[in-house]
Amino acid sequence: MNAPTAAPLAWRVTPSDHARSAEQRAAILGGELGFGNIFTDHMVAIEWDKARGWHDAQVRGYGPLSLDPAAAVLHYGQEIFEGIKAYRHADGSIWTFRPHANARRMQHSAARLALPQLPESEFVESLRQLIAIDHDWVPWAPETSLYFRPFMIATEAFLGVRAANTVSYLVIASPAGAYFSKGVAPVSIWLSQHYARAARGGTGAAKCGGNYAASLLPQQEARAQGCSQVLFLDPVEEKYLEELGGMNVFLVYKDGRIVTPELSGSILEGVTRSSILQLARDRGLRVEERKVSIDEWRDGVASGDIAEAFACGTAAVVTPIGELKGEGFSIGDINAPAGEVTMAIRKELTDIQYGRVPDRHGWLVKLR
Ligand SMILES: *Cc1c(COP(=O)(O)O)cnc(C)c1O
């Protein structure tokens, strides 16, 4: 069922009949972009069915989908997604970051959700096709980007419980503002002690909507506690750090070690996470991927051995964690400035992405 299509897909491009004018676009891009609020004029769609495999690759006007109310995705959540950005360089060229890593991750997510695997080359081509028509939507202002949201849904109209025989892969794109418009500011994190985001043998290592659905209630709880994000513990011993709802987590020790939870089977392997591990090694930091208990964090902050903590993911890149709160405790200091190692790594990664320093690991792929 997952055999990749041998020949590259033929693309059909139908320009939107309601594309915005250059003036309208300039007004939108010149305003407050935020994250995920505005979408470009076009989208990608590729269909899959069991008999034909991947077929009917299209770029068409952005607009509502027509789905049968019995479509499996609406009932059983057979859905996966990706998040990846296009960056405008000073010379006007447009690049993306490690797209083959996202393509492979989407294949792993697909395997777990019993969805078909889109060939890596078609994943990258889908981004290229969308940029070919919507390149003017990639903003120029510092630290802005065009965020791609590739996703795959089960479209078969059938209420029996089994993997669907018809599937759509889609890509939409959203111009995104600088995540921290007023400068990078440390955030408060809430430790969820009642909820897990994933289970042993569950879908934690897949990027699927269901994991996010499970994180919404704990996220509300975090907000009510004055925190912006939730930290989840491992679902088995409820003792070891896993990750935030949509970001991986790192601790920086004052002796030059940088530690992140090992991939436990229920942690999502972030492309940002693996890039930071590489950049940390390059800087001569001692990198450790291992189990990290919540007690280690608490005691390490108390003794001063842990100097910094941060979260990372494509959307915000690197977010300093100022404070960790949970029932009956609070560690760190939300008013302390962001850590030096955190900010240096953040700067280096964004400098690579925006073409301001050499891309020594060959991570960038030119889209236009
Ligand atoms: C997408 C995601 C991340 C971050 O992955 P990146 O590839 O770095 O953007 C981390 N955790 C979860 C649960 C995610 O869905």
Residues whose N, C-alpha, C, O or C-beta is under 5 A from the ligand:
A	BS01	LIG	G83 K207 L244 G245 G246 M247 N248 L268 E269 G270 V271 T272 R273 C312 G313 T314
